[in-house]
Amino acid sequence: MQTLQVELGERSYPIHIGGDLLTRRELFAPHIRGQQVAIVTNETVAPLYLQRLCEALAAYQVVPIILPDGEIFKTWETLQTIFDGLLTARHDRTTTVIALGGGVVGDMAGFAASCYQRGVDFIQVPTTLLSQVDSSVGGKTGINHPLGKNMVGAFYQPQAVIIDTSTLSSLPARELSAGLAEVIKYGLICDEPFLGWLEAHMPALRSLEPEAVTEAVARSCLAKARVVGADERESGVRATLNLGHTFGHAIETHMGYGVWLHGEAVSAGTVMALEMSQRLGWLSAAQRDRGIRLLQAAGLPVVPPQAMAPDDFLEHMAVDKKVIAGRLRLVLLKQLGAAVVTGDFPREILDATLRADYRGLVDQLTEQ
């Protein structure tokens, strides 16, 4: 097991990473104040891991709250299911909410914990690669709105993040690839040597070789922990973690939540960010292509949906959380391993990026 620390003063917390951690009661006990525990999970994860976690926490009064599975259910209505479960079981302010599942479960359970009786403790137990390397760390919680993804929520830090990498064995290949989009992101924004490691170990990661998976998760979590420790509420450097997300969230919103997995949309959005960075003269064509090839090697889509016109992107991007005073800001790359958040770009460069022939670009790369 590896243990990292998110440094936030009195609200600092550990990230434990390793195999078979669900059964390790001693990892949970220091972060549970009372006797009441609510495990929030979903219909897919519950049959796989709920019983194992309940047995580890048998000394507590455990109530499971099972949600429907899918991004489409990340709504106010589903959030009420969590509140209904807590209130029906008469949970008080000493309860601990445990999020057992992927990013949707973690975001919703964390948001519910931030609201219930004005705030109760919660622990993240992420079971997908995407949630293990990204959404479980940093305290972003929330739900979707029909007009924009994650537009309603709160910054609310967990007491601990317990990452059991053995849960990835049940993950469909498509969702594993979706998680790799966020892993690749860290190399692109702040750790160029990590890109080389990923290029060498991508087959091992896709085969879930334990040492490679643990290394990738730990390196990703370390990068995010450093950024969150420096900028908890995304007033500066933390926004660089959203590389590809402004374009990607537009894809998710336009196509319908869940049609494209979050990591898939981020992958296509990252290609657009790479293209725009190259058009601005910050990246060479070879650097852009290196990023695209790595995303392809992870089994990810690298062409935005043909059904989306430039105006479709602009409509959804106008409500992005990085818009300030009506000005769109994007996360772009000054070079591989060095991201910047900027609104200082010519409009014609953005328009050209939205109109670019990504299918033709990818076909050229395939032929080379």
Legacy VTK file of the C-alpha trace (Angstrom):
# vtk DataFile Version 3.0
C-alpha trace
ASCII
DATASET POLYDATA
POINTS 368 float
0.000 0.000 0.000
1.099 3.533 -0.775
-0.141 6.517 1.222
-0.127 10.119 -0.030
-1.345 13.246 1.733
-3.472 16.120 0.477
-2.090 19.087 2.404
-4.897 21.445 3.406
-3.972 22.401 6.954
-6.548 21.148 9.441
-8.514 19.579 6.589
-5.607 17.520 5.251
-6.381 13.882 4.502
-4.687 10.682 3.345
-5.013 8.833 0.060
-4.388 5.094 0.532
-3.636 3.131 -2.657
-3.335 -0.648 -2.908
-5.051 -3.969 -3.501
-7.842 -5.394 -1.342
-8.202 -2.288 0.824
-11.998 -2.651 1.115
-11.510 -5.189 3.883
-9.074 -3.046 5.885
-11.259 -1.723 8.720
-8.257 0.017 10.268
-8.076 2.368 7.280
-11.677 3.503 7.811
-11.933 3.599 11.609
-9.822 6.744 12.237
-12.169 8.731 10.003
-15.523 7.588 11.439
-16.583 9.699 14.440
-19.895 8.118 15.386
-21.600 4.760 15.078
-23.704 5.587 12.012
-22.408 4.949 8.496
-24.258 5.371 5.197
-22.706 3.649 2.182
-23.845 5.335 -1.029
-23.337 3.123 -4.068
-25.192 2.165 -7.255
-26.949 -0.819 -8.790
-23.831 -1.953 -10.650
-21.277 -1.664 -7.857
-23.477 -2.892 -4.987
-23.559 -6.574 -6.037
-19.779 -6.554 -6.464
-18.411 -4.769 -3.403
-21.127 -3.626 -0.978
-21.192 -6.808 1.115
-17.411 -6.833 1.452
-17.368 -3.258 2.758
-20.335 -3.869 5.063
-18.496 -6.817 6.615
-15.411 -4.681 7.200
-17.587 -2.102 8.958
-19.712 -4.575 10.916
-18.939 -2.738 14.171
-20.990 0.238 12.939
-24.672 0.820 12.184
-24.442 0.618 8.397
-27.199 1.713 6.034
-26.730 1.145 2.291
-28.221 3.670 -0.128
-28.310 2.300 -3.668
-28.690 4.700 -6.608
-29.416 4.011 -10.258
-26.265 3.795 -12.359
-25.303 6.365 -14.965
-24.452 9.989 -15.665
-28.076 10.593 -16.645
-29.057 10.114 -12.974
-26.678 12.762 -11.606
-29.666 14.985 -10.751
-31.566 16.671 -7.943
-34.079 13.818 -8.004
-31.422 11.173 -7.362
-29.783 13.366 -4.733
-33.047 13.239 -2.801
-32.685 9.448 -2.625
-29.575 9.952 -0.487
-31.335 12.427 1.804
-34.327 10.086 2.057
-32.047 7.245 3.148
-30.246 9.348 5.755
-33.434 10.764 7.211
-35.336 7.476 7.215
-32.474 5.899 9.182
-32.427 8.976 11.462
-28.769 9.698 10.893
-27.440 12.581 12.944
-24.510 14.974 12.550
-21.982 12.323 13.572
-22.828 10.073 10.624
-20.213 9.283 8.003
-21.185 8.993 4.356
-19.033 6.592 2.347
-19.057 6.896 -1.451
-18.529 3.447 -2.973
-18.456 3.728 -6.747
-17.305 5.833 -9.642
-17.316 9.556 -10.246
-21.092 9.989 -10.292
-21.504 8.246 -6.929
-18.584 10.167 -5.440
-19.790 13.541 -6.665
-23.345 12.974 -5.461
-22.462 11.400 -2.103
-20.003 14.214 -1.416
-22.558 16.862 -2.348
-25.163 15.196 -0.127
-22.651 15.064 2.743
-21.915 18.772 2.316
-25.633 19.578 2.615
-27.008 17.061 5.115
-27.488 18.840 8.444
-25.160 21.494 6.953
-22.276 19.093 6.612
-21.285 15.605 7.754
-18.104 13.589 7.237
-17.557 11.484 4.159
-15.002 9.050 2.780
-14.287 8.364 -0.871
-13.903 4.737 -1.970
-13.585 5.038 -5.757
-14.016 1.884 -7.842
-13.306 3.158 -11.377
-9.967 4.309 -12.740
-11.351 7.736 -13.592
-12.610 8.309 -10.063
-9.447 6.884 -8.506
-7.126 9.268 -10.345
-9.352 12.333 -10.524
-12.799 12.906 -9.090
-12.278 11.298 -5.661
-9.408 13.665 -4.833
-9.847 17.381 -4.269
-13.331 17.856 -2.882
-15.299 18.776 -5.991
-18.858 17.551 -5.553
-22.029 18.234 -7.475
-24.732 17.316 -9.933
-25.510 18.114 -13.550
-28.012 20.605 -14.917
-29.666 20.202 -18.327
-27.792 23.318 -19.471
-24.373 22.362 -18.137
-22.341 19.607 -16.501
-21.415 19.935 -12.801
-22.894 23.420 -12.605
-24.484 22.843 -9.169
-22.267 21.677 -6.325
-19.788 22.518 -3.594
-16.131 22.215 -2.662
-16.217 19.721 0.207
-13.180 17.660 1.144
-13.395 14.006 2.240
-11.871 12.666 5.446
-9.924 10.097 3.438
-9.672 8.508 0.000
-9.270 4.724 0.035
-8.368 3.384 -3.404
-8.688 -0.381 -3.760
-7.068 -1.030 -7.131
-8.402 -4.612 -7.202
-11.870 -3.192 -7.962
-10.625 -2.322 -11.444
-10.778 -6.005 -12.376
-14.553 -5.688 -12.832
-14.331 -2.532 -14.929
-15.422 -2.791 -18.589
-12.631 -2.038 -21.063
-14.435 1.087 -22.277
-14.537 2.570 -18.779
-10.915 1.647 -18.149
-9.946 3.590 -21.265
-12.095 6.506 -20.116
-10.084 6.649 -16.910
-6.822 6.637 -18.839
-7.838 9.970 -20.400
-7.452 11.594 -16.994
-4.158 9.779 -16.348
-2.739 11.069 -19.641
-3.934 14.550 -18.710
-1.469 14.762 -15.825
1.451 14.091 -18.130
0.257 16.726 -20.576
-0.295 19.486 -18.026
2.491 19.064 -15.480
4.658 15.950 -15.882
6.156 15.487 -19.351
8.356 12.533 -18.249
5.141 10.738 -17.242
4.113 10.773 -20.924
7.145 8.674 -21.759
6.326 6.261 -18.930
2.739 5.967 -20.205
3.886 5.338 -23.770
6.054 2.476 -22.499
3.466 1.019 -20.110
0.134 1.517 -21.892
-0.246 -2.193 -22.789
0.443 -3.102 -19.147
-2.120 -0.577 -17.936
-4.796 -1.827 -20.315
-4.042 -5.367 -19.124
-4.366 -4.210 -15.494
-0.912 -5.352 -14.459
-0.904 -4.467 -10.722
2.459 -2.712 -10.507
1.747 -0.530 -13.527
-1.753 0.341 -12.299
-0.541 1.251 -8.806
2.220 3.432 -10.234
-0.143 5.250 -12.605
-2.753 5.834 -9.889
-0.176 6.999 -7.355
1.548 9.341 -9.797
-1.779 10.820 -10.892
-2.997 11.282 -7.319
0.298 12.872 -6.302
0.002 15.397 -9.133
-3.569 16.239 -8.206
-2.812 16.416 -4.480
-0.083 18.978 -5.133
-2.363 21.119 -7.275
-5.276 20.940 -4.827
-2.977 21.788 -1.919
-1.846 24.903 -3.769
-5.281 25.994 -5.038
-8.218 24.272 -3.354
-11.008 26.352 -4.873
-9.733 26.652 -8.429
-8.821 30.321 -8.388
-5.593 29.691 -10.280
-3.446 26.667 -11.071
-6.138 24.079 -10.254
-8.047 25.094 -13.378
-5.260 23.515 -15.444
-6.649 20.133 -14.353
-9.495 20.874 -16.765
-7.432 20.342 -19.906
-9.873 19.205 -22.586
-12.830 19.572 -20.229
-14.388 22.733 -21.683
-14.655 21.114 -25.107
-15.451 17.763 -23.482
-18.268 19.035 -21.284
-19.818 20.629 -24.372
-19.789 17.200 -26.021
-21.382 15.522 -23.000
-24.091 18.149 -22.666
-24.931 18.291 -26.371
-24.900 14.551 -27.015
-26.810 13.743 -23.812
-25.262 12.752 -20.489
-23.927 9.205 -20.647
-23.881 8.851 -24.449
-20.188 9.696 -24.360
-18.407 8.666 -21.165
-16.738 11.574 -19.393
-13.244 10.329 -20.206
-14.170 9.791 -23.843
-15.433 13.360 -24.160
-12.337 14.651 -22.356
-10.152 12.714 -24.792
-11.774 14.318 -27.839
-11.673 17.675 -26.031
-7.979 17.201 -25.293
-7.311 16.641 -28.984
-9.055 19.962 -29.648
-6.908 21.663 -26.997
-3.780 20.148 -28.546
-4.879 21.391 -31.965
-5.567 24.893 -30.689
-2.233 25.002 -28.861
-0.507 24.025 -32.103
-2.415 26.681 -34.069
-1.270 29.287 -31.532
2.326 28.252 -32.183
2.884 26.848 -28.699
3.171 23.197 -29.724
4.785 21.700 -32.788
2.748 19.397 -34.990
4.896 16.520 -33.708
4.052 17.362 -30.082
0.340 17.588 -30.920
0.507 14.260 -32.697
2.325 12.646 -29.776
-0.571 13.509 -27.502
-3.125 12.211 -30.004
-1.255 8.925 -30.478
-1.121 8.334 -26.718
-4.876 8.845 -26.420
-5.374 6.434 -29.322
-3.106 3.878 -27.639
-5.385 4.077 -24.595
-8.352 3.057 -26.763
-9.989 6.478 -26.645
-11.913 8.456 -29.290
-9.837 11.275 -30.746
-12.380 12.772 -33.160
-15.168 15.043 -31.839
-18.727 14.003 -32.745
-19.512 14.786 -36.349
-23.017 15.798 -35.241
-21.663 18.903 -33.485
-21.209 22.147 -35.400
-18.975 25.000 -34.158
-22.034 26.906 -32.917
-23.049 23.883 -30.828
-19.702 23.970 -29.043
-19.863 27.733 -28.507
-23.387 27.567 -27.063
-22.403 25.044 -24.399
-18.968 26.515 -23.714
-20.607 29.863 -22.906
-21.811 28.409 -19.573
-18.496 26.800 -18.642
-17.373 27.476 -15.062
-14.167 29.105 -16.300
-16.115 31.871 -18.073
-15.520 35.144 -16.231
-17.367 38.378 -17.091
-18.604 36.735 -20.258
-15.098 35.851 -21.435
-14.307 32.258 -22.296
-11.071 30.893 -20.842
-9.488 27.654 -21.985
-6.801 25.326 -20.667
-4.123 25.059 -23.353
-0.528 23.845 -23.512
2.469 26.151 -23.780
4.473 22.950 -24.191
4.018 19.322 -23.230
3.983 19.256 -19.443
3.139 22.965 -19.072
-0.506 24.068 -19.116
-1.958 27.567 -18.944
-5.471 28.940 -18.388
-6.068 31.795 -20.777
-8.727 33.883 -22.445
-6.095 35.702 -24.470
-6.387 34.098 -27.886
-7.652 35.342 -31.263
-11.257 34.385 -31.930
-10.300 33.173 -35.380
-7.969 30.580 -33.818
-10.812 29.198 -31.729
-13.102 29.176 -34.765
-10.474 27.352 -36.811
-10.058 24.803 -34.016
-13.790 24.142 -33.956
-13.875 23.730 -37.758
-10.738 21.592 -38.032
-10.824 18.300 -39.934
-10.000 15.949 -37.082
-10.958 12.849 -39.032
-8.500 13.797 -41.749
-5.803 14.529 -39.172
-6.232 11.146 -37.516
-6.263 9.355 -40.867
-2.928 11.005 -41.699
-1.456 9.844 -38.398
-2.658 6.314 -39.042
-0.989 6.258 -42.452
2.370 7.467 -41.111
LINES 1 369
368 0 1 2 3 4 5 6 7 8 9 10 11 12 13 14 15 16 17 18 19 20 21 22 23 24 25 26 27 28 29 30 31 32 33 34 35 36 37 38 39 40 41 42 43 44 45 46 47 48 49 50 51 52 53 54 55 56 57 58 59 60 61 62 63 64 65 66 67 68 69 70 71 72 73 74 75 76 77 78 79 80 81 82 83 84 85 86 87 88 89 90 91 92 93 94 95 96 97 98 99 100 101 102 103 104 105 106 107 108 109 110 111 112 113 114 115 116 117 118 119 120 121 122 123 124 125 126 127 128 129 130 131 132 133 134 135 136 137 138 139 140 141 142 143 144 145 146 147 148 149 150 151 152 153 154 155 156 157 158 159 160 161 162 163 164 165 166 167 168 169 170 171 172 173 174 175 176 177 178 179 180 181 182 183 184 185 186 187 188 189 190 191 192 193 194 195 196 197 198 199 200 201 202 203 204 205 206 207 208 209 210 211 212 213 214 215 216 217 218 219 220 221 222 223 224 225 226 227 228 229 230 231 232 233 234 235 236 237 238 239 240 241 242 243 244 245 246 247 248 249 250 251 252 253 254 255 256 257 258 259 260 261 262 263 264 265 266 267 268 269 270 271 272 273 274 275 276 277 278 279 280 281 282 283 284 285 286 287 288 289 290 291 292 293 294 295 296 297 298 299 300 301 302 303 304 305 306 307 308 309 310 311 312 313 314 315 316 317 318 319 320 321 322 323 324 325 326 327 328 329 330 331 332 333 334 335 336 337 338 339 340 341 342 343 344 345 346 347 348 349 350 351 352 353 354 355 356 357 358 359 360 361 362 363 364 365 366 367
